[in-house]
Amino acid sequence: MPWGCFMPGVEAPVLIIGGGAAGLSTAAALGRHGIPSMILDQNEHVGDSWSRRYQSLKLHTIRRFSGLAHCPIPMDFPRYLSKDEYATYLKYYAQVLKLDVSHGERVSSVRKIPEGTDGAGWEVTTNHGTHQAKAVVIATGQCAEPRFPSFEGMEKFGGRAFHSASYTSGTEYRGQKILVIGLGNSGAEIAADLAAQGARSVSVSVRTAPPIVTREMLGIIPVQLLGIALMPLGMPRVIDRVGAALRRLALGDLTRFGLAKAAWGPFTAHRPAVIDAGFVHQLKLGRITVRPAIAHIDSNTVFYSDGSSEEIDVVVAATGFRTGLEKFLKVPDVIDGEGQPRFRSGETTSAPGLFFIGFDETVRGQLFEIRRGSKRLAATIKRYLK
């Protein structure tokens, strides 16, 4: 068996909803404890959620800290995997570990079975029928449903408007005037790709300026390693002040190019910074223009909060996602009004037998946290089942 991985193939008392990295890693960690599980995944193949992403996407985290539980990414992959390379790793991971994945399962309901009904504990309903288990792990992640913004006059926009989840490559938009809404990692990378691929103009509407960091400090040290080393130290405000100085040293004063000073710090806000993958270069070349928040839209003209305006052919909304958990999770008090779990990934919840994995934002890298969290969760579920 390649990669030095091992997984016994047996039937399962645990249902895992979601067959992405978090779900696969949890299944593998459970298997190491001798606990069988079945993954219910809406996609047709393992890795589909990565294969569908925009062509230029690469991991921001290094190979060593991007692998899943009990089966690291092989050394013949590059230091930073492309989205297709990571999809290939996930497929191989599921095959080698003989994980039980049921594809095409669209979950409509997760509910607790009333006490005394039977010994299962939980019932999950999908388009394929009903499944029962003693424990359920929700691993559908933060990016289940695109969040599209609403602006006055948006319904009258005469060009093309879509969410960043549907973006593939800037080659489709050569010679066009593009507006990207939002400057998270997706917004920054898509704007850079559009500018590099020959868009006539690229504007980015930024409501709250994020911190932007290079992927490798001084061109040598992966910024992820700094997050891993510094996060346990505490002192988030001090670390963020030092980080701001290092960012300015590495990237220069970006306020000269229209980008305001960062409104928050990664360690204080417990959120990852924007990793520069070409955005700053295109910004300094003048191929990307930073704009303020949108006031309203009239036909093909976008009006901004500072009174400026411009004509736009295409709007790409890089405005994030919703979890969509409220649509199928029929359990009180486990998610908040925004659909976010109230409990840390990998730990117990107020509903015995229900767990979450892969929902926490972190400066150490989500895949790094998934591997750690899935191992912690497997031990927790083992104690629960006993």
N, C-alpha and C positions, 0 to 999 in steps of 0.2 A: 504494500500500500504506500503510494508516494507521500512525500512531505512529512513523514513520521507521525501521521495522524491516526487516531483510532476512534471508532464509534461502534458500539454494539447495536445491531438492528433488532428492535423489539417493539411491541405495541405500547400504547400511551395513555396515561391518566391526566396529561396536561395538554391543553390546547393553546397554541400560540397564534395570535391573529396578526398577520403581517410577515411576509417572507423576504424582507430586506435584510440589511446587515444585522440589525438588532434581533430580529426573530431567529435568524440562522445561528447567531452566536449563542443565544439562549438555549436553543435546541441542543447545540453541541455541548454546552456546559452542563445541561441536565443529563445528557448521555454519559458524561464522564462520572456522574454520580450514580449511574445505573438507572436513571429515571427516563422512561420513554416519553416522547411528545409527538404531536402532529401539528404541523404548520398549515394554517389556512391562508392562502395568498390569492388576491384577486387577479394577479398577473398570470400570463400563460407560461412564462419561463422564469427561472431564477435569474436575477440580474436585469430584468426588463426595466425597472425604475431607473437604473443607471444608464442603460443603453439609449434611452429616450432623451437624455439631456443634451444640451447644446454641444456642438462638436469640439469646441476649444477647451472644454472643461477638463481640468486636472485636479487631483487632490491637493489640498494645501498642507496636508500632514505627510510626514515621511513614511516610507514603506514599513520600517520597523514598528511604528506605533499606529499603523492603520489596519493591521491584521486582526482577525477575530479569535475567539477563544480556542485554544488547543490546536491551532493550525495556522501558523504565520504565513505571510505572503512570501513566496519563494524568492531567493536572492537574484534570480535572473530577471525579475521585474525591475523597472527603473526606480530611482529614489522617490519620485513623485509620479504616481500612476495616472494615466489618462482615464476618463470615465469608462471607455470600452475595456481597458485593461482591468479595471476594478470589477466590472461586470463579469469578465472571464474568471477572475479569482473567485467571485461568489458562486459561479456555476460549478467550478472545480471543487470548491469547499463543500457544497451540498452533495456532490457526487461521491467524493472521497470519504466523507463522514457518514454517508448513507442516511441522510436526513429525510424524514418522511414529510414531503410537501404535497399538499393537495391544491392544485392550481385552479384558477377560474372561480374561486370562492368569494363571492361578494357578500359580506356580512351585513345583515339587517338588524340583528338584535343580539345583545349579550345580557343575560339576566340570571339572577340567583334563583335556584330552584328552592321553593319553600321547604322548611325543615320538615322531615318526616315523609317527604314525597318519595324519595329514593336515596341512594347513597352517592349520586353523582356530584351534587353540589352546584354545578353551573351548566347552563344551556346556551348554546350558540346557534343561531339560525342563519343560514345562508341560502343562496339561490339553489344550492344542491341538496338542501334538507337541513336536518337538525342534528347537532353534535352535542354530546354531554361529556363532562369531565369533572374531576375533583378540583382542578385549578385552571385558571385562564390568565394568560399573559397578553397584554395589549402592546403590540410592537409596530403599530402603524405609522408612528413618527410624526414630526412637526409639519411635514409637507404633503398632507393628504389632499387638501382642497385649495386651489389658487384663490387668493384674496384680491379681487379687482376693485380699484377705487371708484368712487362716484364723484363727479364734478359737475357743476352747473354747465349745461350745454353739451355734455359728453354725448348725449343721444343724437346730437346734430353733427357730430364730427364726420367730415366727409372722407377721411382717409381710412387706413386700416389700423385697428386697435386690438391688441391681444396681450395676454399675460406672458411673463417671461418663461413660464413652464412650456409654452408652445414654440419658443425660439430655438432655431437649430444652427444657423450660420449667417454671418454678415454678408456673404456673397449674394444673397437674395435681394439686398437693399442698396446695392451700388448706385450712386447718383441720386439717392433720395435723402430727404430731410427727416431726421429721426429724433424723437424725444423719448428718452428713457426716464421713467418715473421711479425714483428710489435709488439710493446709493448704498445698498448692502453689497455682499460679495457678488451676487448674481448681476445686480445692476452695473457694478463697476466693470466686471468682466465682459458683459454684453456690450456696454458702451465702447470699451477698448477694442473689441472684436469688430464692431461696426465701423469704427474709425479706421482700423487697420485694413479693412476689406473694401474701403473706397466709398463709404457713404458721403453724400454731398456735405452734410453737416450733422453733427451729433450734439444734442443738448441733454443735460441730466438735471432733472428737477430734484433739488435736495431740500427737504424740510428741516431735518436735523443732521448736522454734519457729523460723520462718524470718525473715529481714529483710523488711520490707514498705516499699515506697517508693511515692510518688505518681507517676502517669504523667508529670506535668510538674512540675518543681521551681518553686516560687513561682508556680505557675499559668501559667508562660510557657515555660520551657526543657524540652523533652522529655528525660526521664531517659536515653533511648537515646543522645542526643548526648553526655552525660557519660561513658557507657560507652565510646563510640567515641573520645572525646578522651583519657580517662584510662588506658585499658587499655595503650597502648604505653609509658607512663611507667615501668612497673614499680612498686615500692614498694606491693604489694597491701595489706599490713597497715596502712600509714599511710593509704591511700585509704579502707580500710574503717572506720578510726576516725573519719575526717572524715565519711564517709557516715552512720555511726551518729548523729553529732551533728546532721546535716542532717535525717535521718529523724525524730528526736525533735522538732526544730524544726517540721517540716511536719505531723506527725501527733500530736504530744503523747506522753505517757507511757502506752503501751498496757498496761503491767503493771497499771495501775489497773482495767483491764477484763478481767483474767484471762489475758492473753497474756504469756508469759514473755519475757525479753530474748532477742533473736536469738542462736541458738547458733552461727552461722557468718556469715562475710562474703562477699559476692558475688565480690570480686576475689581474695580468698585461696582460696576454694573453687572458683573458676572456674565458678560456677553463677549463673544469673539470679535476682535477687530476685523476690519476689511483688509484682506491680504492682497497686496498689489500684484496683479498679474498683467501689467501693461497699461493700466489706467493712467498712472501718473505720467508715464512717458508720453502718451497721446495728449494728455492735458497740457503738458509743457510745450508740446509742438503746436498747440492751438487748434487741434482737431476735435477737442471736446470742450464745450462751453458749459459752465455750471450756472444753473438757473435757480431762483427761489421757488417756493411753493406755488402751485397753480391756483389762480383766482377763478377763472372760468374759461370756457372754450366756445368759440363761435365759428361754425363751419370748420375750416382748416386752420384757423388762427387760434393760438394758445396765448392767453393773457396771464401774466404772472403777478404775484403779490406786490412787487416793487413798481408796477405800472408798465413794465416792458411787455413786448409781445413778439411773436414770430409765427410764420406759416410753417406747418408741419405736415408731412405726408404719412408718417407712421408713428404710432404711440406704442411703446413697449412698457408694460406695467410690471416693474420688478418690485412689487409691493408685498411680497411675502405670502404666507399660506395660513390656513386654519387646520387644526387637527381633525375636525369633523366628528369628533368622538360623541358629541351630543346627539348625533343622528342614530346611533345604534347602541350606545352604552346605557342600558336602562337600569342604572344603579344610582341611588341618591348620594349626593355629597362627596363624590370622588373626583369630580371635575368642577372647575370654576366657571364663571360666566363667559369667559373667553374660550372655553373648551379645553383648557389646559389641565393636566392632572394636578391634584392638590398634594400629591405625594412624590417623593424623590424616586427616580427610576431605580429599579432593583431592590426596593424595600417594601415592607408590608404596607397595606392600606387599611382603611376603616371597614372594608368589605373582605372578610376572611376568604382567602383563595383567589383574590383578584390582584394582579400585579401589573406594573407598567415598566417598560424599558425603552430607552432611546429618545427620551423627550427632553433631557436636560441640556441647556446651553452651557458652554464651557470654553475657557481659554486654552484648555489642554488638547482640544480636538474631540469631536463627537465620537469618532471611531475608537479612539483611545478610551473614552468613557464607556462606550458600549462593551468593549472587551472586559473591562474591570467590572462594570455593572452586571453583566450577564453571569459572571462567575459568582458574584455576591448573591445574585438572585437565585441561582441554582441551589446554593447552600441554604438559602431562606426557604425555598419551596421544599427541599428535602426535609427540613425541620417541620414545616407545616403538614406535609403528607404523613409524617410519623405521628 
